[in-house]
Amino acid sequence: SKPPPSIQIAQSEIFDIIQGKRYHILQYMKNNPEDADAAMEAVVRIATGTGPRALTDRQKQMKQRRWKSIGHPTCYGRFVPDTEDEKLRDGSYRKPKAGENFEKWMLRVTTKEVGIEVNVQISEFTLQNHKMMLLDPTIMKHKDFQHTRETVLADATDVACAEVVHTTNRYHWRLVGQRYDVMSWAPDKRNYHDIKGALNRDYTRKFPTSLRPGETWIAEVLLEKLPLILPEVTLFMSANDMSNMPYAHLMGWIQNPSKGDSNFTHTLKEVMVSHNPPVITVFNVKEYGRRHLRTLEYTSNMSLCLHEVSGEPYPDRVGGVLAMSGGIPMTTVTPEPSLIITRALNSEMGTQTHIPSRFLAGLIPACLVEKYIFWQSEDDNIIGYEISNKIE
């Protein structure tokens, strides 16, 4: 075959040179692991077009990963970073699964298991064993992708990615050379109202008939307003005694407006009732990437709510206290597509999932929501990182 014009050396000659030096390269990498790590990161940048071979101190924004050869006798020289799955790094992914024939095993270990790999034996860079492509324009324009696009991708107009997996309801792409993954979920069309356990099974006490004597404060705040803000909604409480609690948490279903072929009949509501001063806050529970998160919809006292509610405020009285209310408590939700962004910057941090700010509104002060971007770790801890115009 003809050599690339920029090289003018036959590819067979290049390959012959590499094969003659590969033993010495592997020995050097074994004896100098830090230099090997830097070389592997440089290979990723060059192969994916995300940076130069050598970085300045200012450009070293992400912690360098540790690269090691897959721990299997047949995989020596196939280097993967420490952000990959442990079963991949130690080589145990090659063990056949129960009921797996040779064809399925071969397909799995050669096309599905390996995420990012630099094969020093044959000088090959692999990203999930899929061809690289440009990220779909609809993903590039998605509101939940904008912060990543502006800060990590320098507001790029085109982003290279590789497909990780494609299922009936989800597309999963990996952004090449960036340590970020993007998952686009189709709308979840299941009717949660019909699913047993969708309403927390601990919430068995019906409001207000099952209140304890010391819990009458909840009825004093909520009972009169409930038919007005959530008509025909039955709320339930947990079995915990809330007599001396500063707030009470209730849940219930509100019926959605009937729509032709939609089988999504109800929306789950969460109601927070504060004791003193008396305040009612209403959230919708919304499916997002097959997880369920809260969105703030209504507060009876805007001066005491942790986040500003959209819409014009209006005077209202709750528990004998006159205040400015905001929002519409009767809103409902319908199934929508969702975009999940994850990152694996290094092995210490593990995989983190981006939490869009709208799902934190009303749960933490608005000043934190506006100033920080939040990522949830694998242990469920949520960490906020201060937003800046560029990565420091």
Summary of the structure (lengths in Angstrom):
residues: 392
radius of gyration: 27.1
end to end distance: 45.7
largest distance: 88.2
contacts: 1041
relative contact order: 0.09
helix: 26%
strand: 30%
